[in-house]
Amino acid sequence: MMESGLKKIRWAEKNMKVLGKIRRKFSEEKPFDGIRIGIALHLEAKTAVLIETLVEGGAEVYATSCNPLTTQDDVAMAISEIAEVRAWRGETEEEYYENLRFVLRNSDFVIDDGADLIVLNHLEGIGNPKGACEETTTGIRRVNALERERKLKFPVIGVNDSKMKYLFDNRFGTGQSVIDGIMRSTNSLLAGKNFVVIGYGWCGRGIAMRARGMGAKVIVCEVDPVRAVEALLDGFEVMKISEASRIGDFFVTATGCKDVLRREHFLEMREGAILANAGHFNVEINLRDLEEISTEIKEVRNCVREYRLRNGRRIYLLGEGRLVNLVCGDGHPIEIMDISFSLQALSMRYLSENYPEMENRVYEVPKEIEEEVALEFLMSRGKSIDSLTEEQAKYLEDWTLGT
């Protein structure tokens, strides 16, 4: 098993050129010497390359998963050679939280995905992290709430809100990986099918874009009127979930909210409808409602659970309603995570060097880090861009604009 994990890690490493350059720099400079970094991320090959980068920088790393079903056990076993790993696929809820507690007790700083480490620290007082970096939209929502209530105990860098993160990871990464997870678990044709995307944030945009690229007829459901207009002008059908429920073949939730698909929607769905969730937590599809209106539940394929409803129709849930791209696939493409984890590595260095002067609030990724990652990504693909002349720069700063 360890050998297969190492093969996955080396393949990912080969294609993470920006992080590779950062890793070489960290190896020389040792910015994390004597520092313990705890992480709660999806433990698969790209994450392992990030862990190796932190270790090369001198860190002592304690790692667990941010989701009970997304750990790849062979990768976890391989990376345990250099880091303390407490995670496995299929953890119970109790095991999941105990693993988070273990990481918290051994962390000077944390890299979080969904803010479970951050929130658990605030709820139970476990550990004493000096700061954190947060990876996801859901996690940022939670730490922003802590800041609003003036309860946040340490500075947090909101990596998710970096343009280099949400424009590419959330859109292109989620778009491709969600379709990949659906295809791997169902082997179904998308072309000509009605594909319902619920939520038109950056993740929803990416999913809708890629589903259309596969030939699906995409329907978008939104509560935000501005985003609904955007979806409409992007060329998608826009309607309420109650209407889409009657005609959809595939349903993907990407809202960050709870009970998006529930009892009244399930009962309207067509025979064979397929449900998947792309949001961080498994609360978007109401599983209790689904179970209560079912007369039979069974596994019919890896990652596919059949629910026979009391009206006689069958609908199918992928990945137990958890993140379909990671439970049913390998998650975001390697090159996308090269960007995201480069942001994480550099933001963690910034945090570890500057936390004494930082307030207990949510910070943006420093502009110089964003630009460094962007330029390195372009260079890694043999691309170069222009720069403003001195005269052009002055012109853009002149309020008279050339009059």
C-alpha positions in Angstrom: 0.0 0.0 0.0 2.8 2.4 0.8 4.3 1.9 -2.6 1.1 2.9 -4.4 0.9 6.0 -2.1 4.4 7.0 -3.0 3.7 6.6 -6.7 0.8 9.0 -6.4 2.8 11.5 -4.5 5.7 11.5 -6.9 3.3 11.9 -9.9 1.7 14.9 -8.2 5.1 16.4 -7.2 6.3 16.1 -10.9 3.4 18.4 -11.9 3.5 20.9 -9.0 6.2 23.1 -10.4 5.5 26.3 -8.4 5.4 24.5 -5.1 8.5 22.6 -6.1 10.4 25.9 -6.5 9.1 27.1 -3.1 10.1 23.8 -1.6 13.7 24.3 -2.8 13.8 27.8 -1.3 12.3 26.5 2.0 14.9 23.7 2.1 17.7 26.4 2.1 16.1 29.0 4.3 14.3 26.7 6.9 11.6 29.3 7.7 9.7 26.8 10.0 12.6 25.5 12.0 11.3 24.5 15.4 7.7 25.2 14.5 4.9 22.7 14.7 2.3 23.0 12.0 -1.0 21.2 12.2 -3.1 20.6 9.1 -6.6 19.4 8.5 -6.9 18.9 4.7 -8.0 16.2 2.4 -5.2 13.7 2.7 -4.4 12.8 -0.8 -1.3 13.1 -3.0 -1.3 16.9 -3.6 -1.6 17.5 0.1 1.3 15.1 0.7 3.5 17.3 -1.5 2.5 20.4 0.6 3.4 18.4 3.8 6.8 17.5 2.3 7.3 21.2 1.4 6.6 22.3 5.0 8.9 19.6 6.4 11.7 20.7 4.0 11.2 24.1 5.5 12.0 22.7 9.0 8.4 22.2 10.3 7.2 19.4 12.4 3.9 18.5 10.8 0.8 16.9 12.5 -1.8 16.0 9.9 -5.4 14.8 9.8 -8.2 14.9 7.4 -10.9 17.6 7.1 -13.5 15.0 6.0 -14.1 11.4 7.2 -14.3 10.0 3.7 -11.6 11.8 1.7 -8.4 10.3 3.1 -6.5 8.0 0.7 -5.0 5.4 3.0 -2.1 4.6 0.9 -1.0 8.2 0.7 -1.6 8.7 4.4 0.7 5.7 5.1 3.4 7.0 2.8 3.4 10.5 4.2 3.5 9.1 7.8 7.2 8.5 7.2 7.9 12.2 7.6 4.9 13.6 9.5 2.6 12.5 12.3 -0.6 11.4 10.6 -3.9 10.6 12.3 -6.5 9.9 9.6 -8.0 7.1 7.6 -10.9 6.7 5.2 -14.2 6.0 6.9 -13.6 7.5 10.3 -16.5 7.6 12.7 -17.6 11.1 13.9 -16.0 10.4 17.2 -12.7 9.3 15.6 -12.8 12.3 13.3 -13.0 14.8 16.1 -10.5 13.0 18.3 -8.0 13.2 15.4 -8.6 16.9 15.1 -8.0 17.3 18.9 -4.7 15.4 18.5 -3.5 17.8 15.9 -4.6 20.9 17.9 -2.7 19.7 20.9 0.4 19.6 18.8 0.2 22.8 16.7 1.8 26.2 16.9 0.0 27.2 13.7 -2.7 25.4 11.6 -3.7 25.1 8.0 -7.4 24.4 8.0 -10.0 23.4 5.4 -13.5 24.1 6.6 -12.3 25.6 9.9 -12.9 22.5 12.0 -9.6 23.0 13.8 -10.2 26.6 14.3 -13.8 26.2 15.6 -12.9 23.2 17.8 -10.1 25.3 19.4 -12.6 28.0 20.2 -15.3 25.6 21.4 -13.2 23.4 23.6 -10.0 25.4 24.2 -7.8 22.6 23.0 -4.3 23.7 22.0 -3.0 27.2 21.7 -2.3 28.0 18.0 -0.8 31.4 17.2 -2.5 31.7 13.9 -4.1 29.9 11.0 -4.6 29.8 7.2 -8.0 28.8 5.9 -8.6 27.1 2.6 -12.3 27.1 1.9 -15.4 29.3 1.4 -17.2 27.5 4.2 -14.2 27.9 6.5 -14.0 31.7 5.8 -17.7 32.1 6.5 -17.1 30.5 9.9 -14.0 32.5 10.9 -15.7 35.7 9.7 -18.6 34.9 12.0 -16.1 34.5 14.9 -14.5 37.9 14.0 -17.9 39.6 13.8 -18.7 38.4 17.3 -15.2 39.4 18.5 -14.4 35.9 19.5 -11.5 35.1 17.2 -8.5 34.3 19.3 -5.7 34.6 16.7 -5.0 36.0 13.2 -6.3 34.0 10.2 -5.2 34.4 6.6 -8.2 33.8 4.3 -6.4 31.9 1.6 -9.8 31.1 -0.1 -10.4 34.8 -0.7 -7.3 35.2 -2.7 -8.0 35.8 -6.4 -5.4 33.2 -7.3 -7.4 30.7 -5.2 -11.1 31.3 -5.9 -10.8 32.2 -9.6 -9.0 28.9 -10.4 -9.4 26.4 -7.6 -13.1 27.1 -6.9 -14.0 27.5 -10.6 -11.7 25.3 -12.7 -10.7 22.9 -10.0 -14.2 22.2 -8.7 -15.7 22.3 -12.2 -13.4 19.5 -13.5 -13.2 17.4 -10.4 -16.9 17.3 -9.7 -17.6 16.1 -13.2 -14.8 13.6 -12.8 -16.3 12.3 -9.5 -19.7 11.9 -11.1 -18.3 10.1 -14.1 -16.1 7.7 -12.1 -18.9 6.7 -9.8 -21.8 6.4 -12.3 -20.2 6.0 -15.8 -23.2 7.8 -17.1 -23.6 10.0 -20.2 -24.1 13.7 -19.5 -24.8 14.8 -23.0 -28.4 15.6 -23.5 -29.3 15.3 -19.8 -30.7 18.0 -17.6 -28.0 18.9 -15.1 -29.1 21.0 -12.2 -26.5 23.2 -10.4 -27.7 24.6 -7.1 -25.7 27.7 -6.2 -23.9 29.9 -8.7 -20.9 31.0 -6.7 -17.4 30.4 -8.1 -17.8 26.6 -7.5 -21.2 26.5 -9.1 -20.0 28.6 -12.1 -17.2 26.0 -12.7 -19.5 23.0 -12.4 -22.1 24.6 -14.8 -19.4 25.5 -17.3 -17.9 22.0 -17.3 -21.3 20.2 -17.4 -22.2 22.3 -20.5 -18.9 21.3 -22.0 -19.9 17.7 -21.6 -23.1 18.4 -23.6 -25.5 18.6 -20.7 -28.5 21.0 -20.6 -27.6 23.0 -17.5 -30.2 24.5 -15.1 -29.1 26.9 -12.3 -31.0 27.4 -9.1 -30.0 30.5 -7.0 -31.3 32.6 -4.1 -29.2 35.6 -5.0 -30.9 37.6 -7.8 -27.6 39.1 -9.0 -26.0 35.7 -9.4 -29.2 34.4 -11.0 -29.0 37.2 -13.6 -25.4 36.2 -14.2 -26.3 32.6 -14.8 -29.1 33.6 -17.2 -26.8 35.8 -19.2 -24.1 33.1 -19.2 -26.7 31.1 -21.2 -28.1 28.8 -18.5 -31.7 28.1 -17.6 -32.7 29.6 -14.3 -35.5 28.3 -12.1 -36.6 27.4 -8.6 -35.5 24.0 -7.2 -39.2 23.0 -7.0 -39.4 23.3 -10.8 -36.0 21.8 -11.5 -36.8 18.8 -9.3 -39.4 17.6 -11.8 -37.0 17.6 -14.8 -33.5 17.1 -13.6 -31.4 14.0 -14.3 -28.4 15.2 -12.2 -28.4 17.5 -9.2 -25.3 19.0 -7.7 -25.4 21.3 -4.6 -22.7 23.9 -4.2 -24.1 26.5 -1.8 -22.5 26.0 1.7 -26.0 26.0 3.1 -28.1 23.3 4.7 -31.2 21.4 3.5 -30.9 22.7 0.0 -32.4 19.5 -1.4 -35.1 18.1 0.9 -38.2 15.9 1.2 -40.5 17.9 -1.1 -37.8 17.9 -3.8 -37.0 14.2 -3.6 -40.6 13.3 -4.0 -40.9 15.2 -7.2 -37.7 13.8 -8.8 -37.8 11.5 -11.8 -36.9 7.8 -11.7 -33.1 7.4 -11.7 -32.2 11.0 -10.7 -28.6 11.3 -9.4 -27.7 13.5 -6.4 -24.3 14.8 -5.6 -22.9 17.4 -3.2 -19.9 19.7 -3.9 -20.1 21.7 -0.7 -17.7 21.2 2.2 -20.1 19.6 4.7 -22.7 16.8 4.1 -25.6 19.0 5.0 -26.8 20.3 1.7 -28.7 17.2 0.8 -31.1 16.4 3.7 -30.2 12.7 4.3 -32.7 12.3 7.2 -35.5 13.3 4.9 -34.2 11.0 2.2 -34.1 8.1 4.6 -37.5 8.7 6.1 -39.3 8.7 2.7 -37.5 5.6 1.5 -38.7 2.0 1.7 -35.3 0.4 0.7 -31.7 1.6 0.8 -28.8 -0.3 -0.7 -25.4 0.1 -2.2 -25.5 -0.6 -5.9 -22.1 0.5 -7.0 -19.0 1.9 -5.4 -20.0 5.4 -4.1 -23.6 5.0 -5.3 -26.4 4.4 -2.8 -29.9 3.6 -4.2 -33.0 5.0 -2.4 -36.3 3.5 -3.3 -38.9 6.1 -2.4 -42.4 5.3 -1.1 -43.8 6.5 -4.4 -41.9 3.7 -6.1 -39.2 5.8 -7.8 -35.5 5.2 -7.3 -33.0 8.0 -6.8 -29.3 7.7 -6.3 -26.9 9.5 -3.9 -23.2 9.7 -4.6 -20.5 9.6 -1.9 -22.9 9.6 1.0 -23.7 13.2 0.3 -20.1 14.3 1.0 -17.7 16.0 -1.3 -18.3 14.1 -4.6 -15.0 15.2 -6.2 -12.9 13.8 -3.3 -15.0 10.9 -2.1 -15.6 9.6 -5.6 -12.4 10.9 -7.3 -9.0 12.4 -6.7 -10.1 15.9 -6.1 -8.9 19.0 -8.0 -6.4 18.7 -10.8 -2.7 18.7 -9.7 -1.9 22.0 -11.4 -4.8 23.7 -9.7 -3.6 22.5 -6.3 -0.1 23.7 -7.2 -1.5 27.2 -7.1 -3.6 26.7 -3.9 -0.9 25.0 -1.9 1.7 27.4 -3.0 -0.5 30.2 -1.6 -0.8 28.1 1.6 2.9 27.6 2.0 3.8 31.2 1.4 1.0 32.5 3.6 2.1 30.2 6.4 5.6 31.6 6.2 4.2 35.1 6.3 2.0 34.3 9.3 4.8 32.6 11.2 7.1 35.6 10.7 4.5 38.3 11.3 1.9 37.0 13.8 3.2 39.0 16.8 2.2 42.3 15.0 -1.1 40.9 13.6 -4.5 41.4 15.2 -7.1 38.7 15.9 -8.9 39.1 12.6 -9.1 37.6 9.1 -6.4 38.9 6.7 -6.2 38.8 3.0 -3.3 37.0 1.3 -0.7 39.7 0.8 -0.7 41.0 -2.7 3.0 40.2 -3.2 2.3 36.5 -2.5 -0.5 36.4 -5.0 1.6 38.0 -7.7 4.6 35.8 -6.9 2.5 32.6 -7.3 0.8 34.0 -10.5 4.2 34.8 -12.1 5.8 31.5 -11.1 2.8 29.7 -12.5 3.1 31.5 -15.9 6.9 30.9 -16.0 6.4 27.2 -15.2 4.5 27.0 -18.4 6.9 29.0 -20.5 4.8 32.2 -20.5 5.8 35.8 -19.9 3.8 39.0 -19.8 4.4 42.7 -20.4 5.0 45.3 -17.7 4.0 48.9 -17.7 6.5 51.5 -18.7 7.3 54.2 -16.2 5.3 56.7 -18.2 2.3 54.4 -18.4 2.4 53.8 -14.6 2.4 57.6 -14.1 -0.5 58.0 -16.5 -2.7 55.5 -14.6 -2.0 57.4 -11.4 -2.8 60.8 -12.8 -6.3 62.0 -11.9 -6.4 64.2 -14.9 -6.1 61.2 -17.2 -4.2 63.0 -19.9 -6.4 66.1 -20.2 
